[in-house]
Amino acid sequence: MYPTVSIIIRGYNRERYIGRAIESVLAQTYQDFDLLVWDDGSSDGTAKVAIECAKKDSRVRLAAYDHRGAVKSLKSALADTFGPYLCWVDSDDTLAPTALEETAAVLDGNPSVGMVYTDYQVIDTSDQVKSYGRRCRIPYSKDRLLLDFMTFHFRLIRRSVFEQAGGIDDEFRCAEDYDLCLRLSEITEIRRIQKPLYHYRIHPKSVSHEMRLEQVNWSREAISRALKRRGLSERFEVDLQIHERFSLKRRNPDG
């Protein structure tokens, strides 16, 4: 029998933080899980930290490969998991102790729900809480998701629904989770737990300016594809504004 929850932590040169991420998973009050740590060709001690953790807890597995990039490594890692529920934790972030317990309870008790997500807090390099996640202020709706990625950051997903939605699209260079959540919203019920059960770390190497611009562009692509799937592309197109917010504008039927 496989554990109920499969968890993935991808690591690329995250020696400083990945140990904390792994520890936060192993400290969960919900224990029916396995953890796959995927080292994406790190040149630092990321793999060594993961190996030491695996020696202490048999639920930790390590997979080490040449560098593939965040999206391709996530897709490969997901293919190497088996639990009926799945999730991933960034290698520089951490989970609150009851994150799995509370999210798994939602899926266990509600067969119609395919994904549950939680609020989050922003932390610094020393694990100090700096703020409540700004996306947490946005209530969930399938339509609002077209403009605001409020299902950020921790999500527990039913594997059957994940596969029905088509899984991770590795054509995306980033914003692959936004694309996935848009597709999931079109086929399943999504629930939110209004508690900060995830800690999102901000540090100098977290997201570069260039990567942020790329995320914006790929987010626009995810929205454009969602409009087409929902039969809205004839009426709306994505209007990308320089302050990194999206809006929809009506198309001119006369061209």
DRENDO-1510 file (C-alpha; in Angstrom, 1 decimal, always signed):
<recs>
REC; n; res; u; v; w
REC; 1; MET; +0.0; +0.0; +0.0 .
REC; 2; TYR; +1.3; +3.4; -0.9 .
REC; 3; PRO; +1.0; +6.3; +1.6 .
REC; 4; THR; -2.0; +8.6; +1.0 .
REC; 5; VAL; +0.0; +11.8; +0.3 .
REC; 6; SER; +3.0; +12.1; -2.0 .
REC; 7; ILE; +5.0; +15.2; -1.4 .
REC; 8; ILE; +7.7; +16.6; -3.6 .
REC; 9; ILE; +10.5; +19.1; -2.8 .
REC; 10; ARG; +12.5; +20.2; -5.8 .
REC; 11; GLY; +16.0; +21.6; -5.0 .
REC; 12; TYR; +18.4; +23.5; -7.1 .
REC; 13; ASN; +21.3; +25.0; -5.2 .
REC; 14; ARG; +19.2; +25.4; -2.1 .
REC; 15; GLU; +21.7; +24.0; +0.4 .
REC; 16; ARG; +20.9; +26.8; +2.9 .
REC; 17; TYR; +17.1; +26.3; +3.1 .
REC; 18; ILE; +16.2; +22.8; +1.9 .
REC; 19; GLY; +16.9; +21.2; +5.3 .
REC; 20; ARG; +14.3; +23.4; +6.9 .
REC; 21; ALA; +11.8; +22.5; +4.1 .
REC; 22; ILE; +12.3; +18.8; +4.7 .
REC; 23; GLU; +12.1; +19.2; +8.5 .
REC; 24; SER; +8.8; +21.0; +8.2 .
REC; 25; VAL; +7.4; +18.1; +6.2 .
REC; 26; LEU; +8.7; +15.4; +8.6 .
REC; 27; ALA; +7.2; +17.4; +11.5 .
REC; 28; GLN; +3.6; +17.1; +10.2 .
REC; 29; THR; +0.9; +15.9; +12.5 .
REC; 30; TYR; -0.4; +13.8; +9.6 .
REC; 31; GLN; +2.1; +11.0; +9.1 .
REC; 32; ASP; +0.6; +9.0; +6.1 .
REC; 33; PHE; +3.0; +10.4; +3.5 .
REC; 34; ASP; +6.2; +9.9; +1.6 .
REC; 35; LEU; +8.6; +12.6; +0.5 .
REC; 36; LEU; +10.5; +12.7; -2.7 .
REC; 37; VAL; +13.4; +15.2; -2.7 .
REC; 38; TRP; +14.4; +15.9; -6.3 .
REC; 39; ASP; +17.9; +17.4; -6.7 .
REC; 40; ASP; +17.9; +19.1; -10.1 .
REC; 41; GLY; +21.6; +19.0; -10.7 .
REC; 42; SER; +22.7; +21.2; -7.9 .
REC; 43; SER; +26.4; +22.3; -7.7 .
REC; 44; ASP; +26.3; +22.9; -3.9 .
REC; 45; GLY; +25.5; +20.7; -1.0 .
REC; 46; THR; +21.7; +20.4; -1.6 .
REC; 47; ALA; +21.9; +16.6; -2.3 .
REC; 48; LYS; +24.1; +16.0; +0.8 .
REC; 49; VAL; +21.5; +17.7; +3.0 .
REC; 50; ALA; +18.8; +15.5; +1.6 .
REC; 51; ILE; +20.8; +12.4; +2.0 .
REC; 52; GLU; +21.4; +13.1; +5.7 .
REC; 53; CYS; +17.6; +13.6; +6.1 .
REC; 54; ALA; +16.9; +10.3; +4.3 .
REC; 55; LYS; +19.2; +8.5; +6.7 .
REC; 56; LYS; +17.1; +9.6; +9.6 .
REC; 57; ASP; +13.6; +8.9; +8.1 .
REC; 58; SER; +12.7; +6.1; +5.7 .
REC; 59; ARG; +9.9; +8.2; +4.2 .
REC; 60; VAL; +12.4; +10.4; +2.5 .
REC; 61; ARG; +13.6; +9.4; -1.0 .
REC; 62; LEU; +16.2; +11.3; -3.0 .
REC; 63; ALA; +16.4; +11.5; -6.8 .
REC; 64; ALA; +19.4; +13.3; -8.3 .
REC; 65; TYR; +19.6; +14.1; -12.0 .
REC; 66; ASP; +21.2; +16.6; -14.4 .
REC; 67; HIS; +19.7; +20.0; -14.4 .
REC; 68; ARG; +16.4; +20.1; -16.2 .
REC; 69; GLY; +14.8; +23.3; -14.9 .
REC; 70; ALA; +11.9; +23.8; -12.5 .
REC; 71; VAL; +9.0; +22.7; -14.7 .
REC; 72; LYS; +10.5; +19.6; -16.3 .
REC; 73; SER; +12.0; +18.5; -13.0 .
REC; 74; LEU; +8.5; +18.9; -11.3 .
REC; 75; LYS; +6.8; +16.9; -14.0 .
REC; 76; SER; +9.5; +14.1; -13.8 .
REC; 77; ALA; +9.2; +14.0; -10.0 .
REC; 78; LEU; +5.4; +13.8; -10.1 .
REC; 79; ALA; +5.7; +10.8; -12.4 .
REC; 80; ASP; +7.8; +9.1; -9.7 .
REC; 81; THR; +5.1; +9.4; -7.0 .
REC; 82; PHE; +2.1; +7.1; -6.3 .
REC; 83; GLY; -0.1; +8.5; -3.5 .
REC; 84; PRO; -3.8; +9.3; -4.3 .
REC; 85; TYR; -3.1; +12.9; -3.0 .
REC; 86; LEU; -0.2; +14.9; -4.1 .
REC; 87; CYS; +1.5; +18.3; -3.4 .
REC; 88; TRP; +4.8; +20.0; -3.6 .
REC; 89; VAL; +6.7; +22.4; -1.3 .
REC; 90; ASP; +9.4; +24.8; -2.7 .
REC; 91; SER; +12.8; +24.0; -1.4 .
REC; 92; ASP; +13.1; +27.4; +0.4 .
REC; 93; ASP; +9.7; +27.4; +2.0 .
REC; 94; THR; +8.1; +25.5; +4.9 .
REC; 95; LEU; +4.8; +23.9; +6.0 .
REC; 96; ALA; +3.0; +24.6; +9.2 .
REC; 97; PRO; +2.7; +21.4; +11.3 .
REC; 98; THR; -1.0; +20.8; +10.6 .
REC; 99; ALA; -0.9; +21.6; +6.8 .
REC; 100; LEU; -1.3; +18.0; +5.7 .
REC; 101; GLU; -3.8; +17.0; +8.4 .
REC; 102; GLU; -6.1; +19.9; +7.6 .
REC; 103; THR; -6.0; +19.7; +3.8 .
REC; 104; ALA; -6.2; +15.9; +3.7 .
REC; 105; ALA; -9.3; +16.1; +5.9 .
REC; 106; VAL; -11.0; +18.3; +3.3 .
REC; 107; LEU; -10.3; +15.8; +0.5 .
REC; 108; ASP; -11.2; +12.8; +2.6 .
REC; 109; GLY; -14.6; +14.3; +3.6 .
REC; 110; ASN; -15.6; +15.8; +0.2 .
REC; 111; PRO; -15.3; +13.5; -2.8 .
REC; 112; SER; -16.4; +16.4; -5.1 .
REC; 113; VAL; -13.4; +18.5; -4.1 .
REC; 114; GLY; -10.3; +17.9; -6.3 .
REC; 115; MET; -8.0; +20.6; -4.8 .
REC; 116; VAL; -7.7; +22.4; -1.5 .
REC; 117; TYR; -5.4; +25.3; -0.9 .
REC; 118; THR; -4.4; +27.3; +2.1 .
REC; 119; ASP; -3.5; +30.9; +3.1 .
REC; 120; TYR; +0.2; +31.6; +3.6 .
REC; 121; GLN; +2.6; +33.9; +5.4 .
REC; 122; VAL; +5.7; +35.6; +4.0 .
REC; 123; ILE; +8.9; +34.8; +5.9 .
REC; 124; ASP; +12.5; +36.1; +5.7 .
REC; 125; THR; +15.8; +34.3; +5.7 .
REC; 126; SER; +15.6; +33.8; +9.5 .
REC; 127; ASP; +12.1; +32.3; +9.4 .
REC; 128; GLN; +10.6; +35.5; +10.8 .
REC; 129; VAL; +7.1; +36.2; +9.6 .
REC; 130; LYS; +7.1; +39.5; +7.7 .
REC; 131; SER; +3.5; +39.7; +6.4 .
REC; 132; TYR; +0.3; +37.8; +5.6 .
REC; 133; GLY; +0.2; +36.7; +2.0 .
REC; 134; ARG; -1.4; +39.5; -0.1 .
REC; 135; ARG; -3.1; +36.9; -2.4 .
REC; 136; CYS; -5.0; +35.6; +0.7 .
REC; 137; ARG; -7.1; +38.8; +0.5 .
REC; 138; ILE; -8.7; +37.5; -2.7 .
REC; 139; PRO; -11.7; +35.2; -2.3 .
REC; 140; TYR; -11.7; +32.2; -4.6 .
REC; 141; SER; -13.9; +32.0; -7.6 .
REC; 142; LYS; -13.3; +30.2; -10.9 .
REC; 143; ASP; -13.8; +33.4; -12.9 .
REC; 144; ARG; -11.6; +35.6; -10.6 .
REC; 145; LEU; -8.8; +33.1; -11.1 .
REC; 146; LEU; -8.6; +34.3; -14.6 .
REC; 147; LEU; -7.2; +37.6; -13.3 .
REC; 148; ASP; -5.7; +36.8; -9.9 .
REC; 149; PHE; -3.7; +33.7; -8.8 .
REC; 150; MET; -5.2; +33.4; -5.4 .
REC; 151; THR; -4.7; +29.6; -5.2 .
REC; 152; PHE; -1.1; +30.3; -4.3 .
REC; 153; HIS; +0.8; +28.7; -2.6 .
REC; 154; PHE; +0.1; +25.4; -0.9 .
REC; 155; ARG; -2.3; +23.0; -2.6 .
REC; 156; LEU; -3.2; +19.4; -2.0 .
REC; 157; ILE; -4.5; +17.8; -5.1 .
REC; 158; ARG; -6.5; +14.6; -5.8 .
REC; 159; ARG; -4.3; +12.6; -8.2 .
REC; 160; SER; -7.3; +11.4; -10.3 .
REC; 161; VAL; -8.3; +15.0; -10.9 .
REC; 162; PHE; -4.7; +16.1; -11.6 .
REC; 163; GLU; -4.5; +13.4; -14.3 .
REC; 164; GLN; -7.9; +14.3; -15.7 .
REC; 165; ALA; -6.7; +17.9; -16.1 .
REC; 166; GLY; -3.7; +16.8; -18.0 .
REC; 167; GLY; -1.0; +17.3; -15.3 .
REC; 168; ILE; +1.9; +19.7; -15.6 .
REC; 169; ASP; +2.3; +21.2; -19.1 .
REC; 170; ASP; +6.1; +21.3; -19.5 .
REC; 171; GLU; +5.7; +23.6; -22.5 .
REC; 172; PHE; +5.6; +26.3; -19.8 .
REC; 173; ARG; +8.9; +27.7; -18.7 .
REC; 174; CYS; +7.3; +29.0; -15.5 .
REC; 175; ALA; +3.7; +29.8; -14.2 .
REC; 176; GLU; +3.0; +26.1; -14.7 .
REC; 177; ASP; +1.1; +25.9; -11.4 .
REC; 178; TYR; -1.1; +28.8; -12.5 .
REC; 179; ASP; -1.9; +27.0; -15.7 .
REC; 180; LEU; -2.6; +23.8; -13.8 .
REC; 181; CYS; -4.9; +25.6; -11.3 .
REC; 182; LEU; -6.9; +27.2; -14.1 .
REC; 183; ARG; -7.4; +23.8; -15.7 .
REC; 184; LEU; -8.4; +22.2; -12.4 .
REC; 185; SER; -10.9; +25.0; -11.8 .
REC; 186; GLU; -12.7; +24.0; -15.0 .
REC; 187; ILE; -13.3; +20.4; -14.0 .
REC; 188; THR; -13.5; +20.2; -10.2 .
REC; 189; GLU; -14.5; +21.9; -7.0 .
REC; 190; ILE; -11.8; +23.8; -5.2 .
REC; 191; ARG; -11.8; +24.7; -1.5 .
REC; 192; ARG; -9.8; +27.1; +0.6 .
REC; 193; ILE; -8.7; +26.9; +4.2 .
REC; 194; GLN; -8.4; +30.4; +5.6 .
REC; 195; LYS; -5.4; +29.6; +7.8 .
REC; 196; PRO; -1.7; +30.4; +7.0 .
REC; 197; LEU; -0.5; +26.8; +6.7 .
REC; 198; TYR; +2.4; +27.6; +4.4 .
REC; 199; HIS; +5.4; +29.9; +4.8 .
REC; 200; TYR; +6.7; +31.5; +1.6 .
REC; 201; ARG; +10.3; +32.6; +2.0 .
REC; 202; ILE; +11.6; +35.8; +0.4 .
REC; 203; HIS; +15.3; +36.1; +0.0 .
REC; 204; PRO; +17.8; +37.7; -2.5 .
REC; 205; LYS; +18.0; +34.6; -4.8 .
REC; 206; SER; +14.3; +33.7; -4.7 .
REC; 207; VAL; +13.0; +35.4; -7.9 .
REC; 208; SER; +15.1; +37.6; -10.2 .
REC; 209; HIS; +13.7; +40.5; -12.1 .
REC; 210; GLU; +14.2; +38.6; -15.3 .
REC; 211; MET; +12.3; +35.6; -14.0 .
REC; 212; ARG; +9.5; +37.8; -12.7 .
REC; 213; LEU; +9.0; +39.2; -16.2 .
REC; 214; GLU; +9.0; +35.7; -17.6 .
REC; 215; GLN; +6.4; +34.6; -15.0 .
REC; 216; VAL; +4.2; +37.5; -16.1 .
REC; 217; ASN; +4.4; +36.6; -19.8 .
REC; 218; TRP; +3.7; +32.9; -19.1 .
REC; 219; SER; +0.8; +33.8; -16.8 .
REC; 220; ARG; -0.6; +35.8; -19.7 .
REC; 221; GLU; -0.3; +32.6; -21.9 .
REC; 222; ALA; -2.1; +30.6; -19.2 .
REC; 223; ILE; -4.9; +33.1; -19.1 .
REC; 224; SER; -5.2; +33.2; -22.9 .
REC; 225; ARG; -5.4; +29.4; -23.1 .
REC; 226; ALA; -8.1; +29.4; -20.4 .
REC; 227; LEU; -10.1; +32.0; -22.3 .
REC; 228; LYS; -10.0; +29.7; -25.3 .
REC; 229; ARG; -11.0; +26.6; -23.4 .
REC; 230; ARG; -13.9; +28.5; -21.8 .
REC; 231; GLY; -15.2; +29.8; -25.1 .
REC; 232; LEU; -14.4; +33.4; -24.1 .
REC; 233; SER; -11.6; +34.2; -26.5 .
REC; 234; GLU; -13.9; +35.8; -29.1 .
REC; 235; ARG; -15.2; +38.3; -26.5 .
REC; 236; PHE; -12.0; +39.0; -24.4 .
REC; 237; GLU; -8.3; +39.1; -24.8 .
REC; 238; VAL; -5.6; +39.6; -22.2 .
REC; 239; ASP; -4.5; +43.2; -21.6 .
REC; 240; LEU; -1.1; +43.0; -19.9 .
REC; 241; GLN; -0.2; +46.2; -18.0 .
REC; 242; ILE; +3.2; +47.2; -16.8 .
REC; 243; HIS; +2.3; +47.1; -13.1 .
REC; 244; GLU; +1.9; +43.3; -13.5 .
REC; 245; ARG; -1.8; +43.0; -13.1 .
REC; 246; PHE; -4.2; +41.5; -15.7 .
REC; 247; SER; -7.5; +42.7; -16.9 .
REC; 248; LEU; -9.9; +41.6; -19.7 .
REC; 249; LYS; -11.1; +43.9; -22.4 .
REC; 250; ARG; -13.8; +43.3; -24.9 .
REC; 251; ARG; -12.7; +42.5; -28.5 .
REC; 252; ASN; -13.8; +44.9; -31.3 .
REC; 253; PRO; -16.1; +42.7; -33.5 .
REC; 254; ASP; -15.2; +44.9; -36.5 .
REC; 255; GLY; -11.5; +44.3; -36.1 .
</recs>
